[in-house]
Amino acid sequence: MSRFDFDTLPDRRASGCNKWTRFDADVLPMWVADMDFAVAEPIRAAIAARLAHPVLGYGVPQAGLKARIAAWLAAQYGWQVPVEAIVPMPGVVPGFNLALRATCARGDGVVVQTPVYPPILKAPANWDLRRLDAPLTPRDEVDLDTLRGALAQAGQGGRGGAFLLCNPHNPTGRAFRREELEAMAQACLAAGVAIVSDEIHCDLLFDGRRHIPVASLSEEVAARTITLMSAGKTWNIAGLNACWAIVTDAALRARFQRAIAGVADHVNILGLVATEAALAEGEPWRQALLAYLQANRDWLLGAVEARLPGVRMHCPEATFLAWLDCRRSAAAADPQGFFLEHARVGLNPGPDFGPPGVGFVRLNFGCPRATLEDGIARMGRALGQA
Ligand SMILES: Cc1ncc(COP(=O)(O)O)c(C=O)c1O
């Protein structure tokens, strides 16, 4: 048995969190991407130790944190990054938005792979940039011709435009293979398009897979890439608003630092403490979490097939998110509304992830097994009665 407890459901309703307060009290929330697991003990201890000091002034990332991040990148992905390339920030969403500001000019295009995490979908419009969709195939694979076609239209504003990659991919759970990443990166280089890579789910890969940062493919790719990573998803500390960007090219880094100045160049002091503790002491908990999530995923695959008539899902290779295709089920017309009304389960509506999301919902399986079983039982009953 694991020495970590992932089976107890903490009561989060009075904790001020979004997940458990959005819907009525009888609704089981399985939507926003944080997990219903207690934060690992060493992280809570580090935060408590910091709070034992009575002053909470402005924090600044200490050299030890950047060294810790660089060591993590080297150990986990075999990626050697100089510490000066690491830029701590208050969040991946601000990070990729400001990376667009650094790499694009008004009128340029930003290529996104739909269906995709809604803030990625919305980011281009925040900067008066054109969103160019390059949908994944029905098997959630990269359609290279479509991608090349979109990239070719990206540079019309004059700066070259950007490819806003999400790897591992939310909501499909794809962890792109090396060949896919190489093909995507080559297409960007050929089109003169910058790469902004949201890799927030990079430490949640299943079946022994190893994450490949796109910038680690070659110096040439790294020179055009802004990568964003965080301990937020993996260690369930997203509310602490801390992440880091990696920009190895000095000129691109200077542009990025200008873009974040005055907007997102400060990090919450507790977020810095928690991030360092996660990387320094959180590995045993992460390994146990991965085993638990993978078992949840495997159970879910079987349960969807056996108990949710007409619903299908692909096997997520990473993340704690399942992308449920309800188009052949009784919930097809509006799956999110159907399951909310008839099952009292709160899911993310597929259309929020772009046009290919019509008829889909996203379900968060980062919860105790009993909670997951409850959610699927509710959904199964609703479909059975439809
Ligand atoms: C792909 C992706 N990027 C970014 C975020 C959020 O990042 P942050 O909280 O650091 O802004 C999420 C959260 O669900 C996510 O799934």
The ligand as a MOL file (V3000), in Angstrom:
LIG
                    3D

  0  0  0     0  0            999 V3000
M  V30 BEGIN CTAB
M  V30 COUNTS 16 16 0 0 0
M  V30 BEGIN ATOM
M  V30 1 C -2.6320 23.4400 -20.3920 0
M  V30 2 C -2.7610 24.3440 -19.2060 0
M  V30 3 N -2.0350 25.4590 -19.1490 0
M  V30 4 C -2.1040 26.3150 -18.1070 0
M  V30 5 C -2.9450 26.0530 -17.0440 0
M  V30 6 C -3.0230 27.0160 -15.8960 0
M  V30 7 O -1.7550 27.5180 -15.5890 0
M  V30 8 P -1.5400 28.6030 -14.4540 0
M  V30 9 O -2.4670 28.2870 -13.3300 0
M  V30 10 O -0.1000 28.4650 -14.0790 0
M  V30 11 O -1.8310 29.9490 -15.0690 0
M  V30 12 C -3.7320 24.8980 -17.0690 0
M  V30 13 C -4.6950 24.6230 -15.9900 0
M  V30 14 O -5.6120 23.8500 -16.1360 0
M  V30 15 C -3.6150 24.0140 -18.1580 0
M  V30 16 O -4.3130 22.8680 -18.2260 0
M  V30 END ATOM
M  V30 BEGIN BOND
M  V30 1 1 1 2
M  V30 2 1 2 3
M  V30 3 2 2 15
M  V30 4 2 3 4
M  V30 5 1 4 5
M  V30 6 1 5 6
M  V30 7 2 5 12
M  V30 8 1 6 7
M  V30 9 1 7 8
M  V30 10 2 8 9
M  V30 11 1 8 10
M  V30 12 1 8 11
M  V30 13 1 12 13
M  V30 14 1 12 15
M  V30 15 2 13 14
M  V30 16 1 15 16
M  V30 END BOND
M  V30 END CTAB
M  END
